[in-house]
């Protein structure tokens, strides 16, 4: 599977109304706006950042077009 096909799969899942609601809920439960060190566990911040990066990946894959598509449209 190439990058364009993968992006299309992401779009099919997350560009629907249901997919958008799921993504909003994931952002809410992962608290994407901050990283805290409230816990004595030193790995807790790493876990939160990993969650945030996963959501960022989903957003990027549903919004960005591949470089090849962009290059083809540049004249």
C-alpha positions as CSV (number, residue, x, y, z in Angstrom):
1,X,0.0,0.0,0.0
2,X,1.4,3.4,-0.9
3,X,1.1,6.7,1.0
4,X,-1.8,8.0,-1.1
5,X,-3.9,4.8,-0.5
6,X,-3.1,4.9,3.2
7,X,-4.2,8.5,3.4
8,X,-7.5,7.6,1.6
9,X,-8.1,4.9,4.2
10,X,-7.6,7.5,7.0
11,X,-9.9,9.9,5.3
12,X,-12.7,7.3,4.8
13,X,-12.6,6.5,8.6
14,X,-12.1,10.0,10.1
15,X,-13.7,12.4,7.6
16,X,-17.2,11.0,8.3
17,X,-19.3,12.6,11.0
18,X,-18.8,9.6,13.2
19,X,-15.1,9.6,12.7
20,X,-14.9,13.3,13.5
21,X,-16.8,12.7,16.8
22,X,-14.5,9.8,17.7
23,X,-11.4,12.0,17.0
24,X,-12.8,14.8,19.2
25,X,-13.4,12.3,22.0
26,X,-9.9,10.9,21.7
27,X,-8.5,14.4,21.9
28,X,-10.6,15.1,24.9
29,X,-9.5,12.0,26.8
30,X,-5.9,12.3,25.9
31,X,-5.8,16.0,27.0
32,X,-3.9,17.1,24.0
33,X,-3.3,20.6,25.2
34,X,-0.8,19.9,27.9
35,X,1.8,17.5,29.3
36,X,1.9,17.2,33.0
37,X,4.3,15.7,35.5
38,X,1.6,15.2,38.1
39,X,2.5,11.5,38.6
40,X,5.6,10.2,40.2
41,X,6.0,7.9,37.3
42,X,8.7,9.3,35.0
43,X,7.1,7.6,32.0
44,X,3.7,9.2,32.3
45,X,4.8,12.3,30.3
46,X,6.2,10.1,27.5
47,X,2.9,8.2,27.4
48,X,0.9,11.4,27.0
49,X,3.3,12.7,24.3
50,X,2.9,9.4,22.4
51,X,-0.9,9.7,22.6
52,X,-0.7,13.3,21.3
53,X,1.6,12.2,18.4
54,X,-0.9,9.5,17.4
55,X,-3.7,12.0,17.2
56,X,-1.4,14.3,15.2
57,X,-0.7,11.5,12.8
58,X,-4.4,11.0,12.3
59,X,-5.0,14.7,11.7
60,X,-2.1,14.9,9.3
61,X,-3.2,11.8,7.3
62,X,-6.7,13.1,6.9
63,X,-5.7,16.7,6.0
64,X,-2.5,16.6,4.0
65,X,-2.0,15.5,0.4
66,X,1.0,13.6,-0.7
67,X,4.1,15.5,-2.0
68,X,3.6,13.8,-5.4
69,X,0.0,15.2,-5.6
70,X,1.2,18.6,-4.7
71,X,4.1,18.4,-7.2
72,X,1.7,17.4,-10.0
73,X,-0.4,20.5,-9.3
74,X,2.5,22.9,-9.3
75,X,3.0,24.5,-12.7
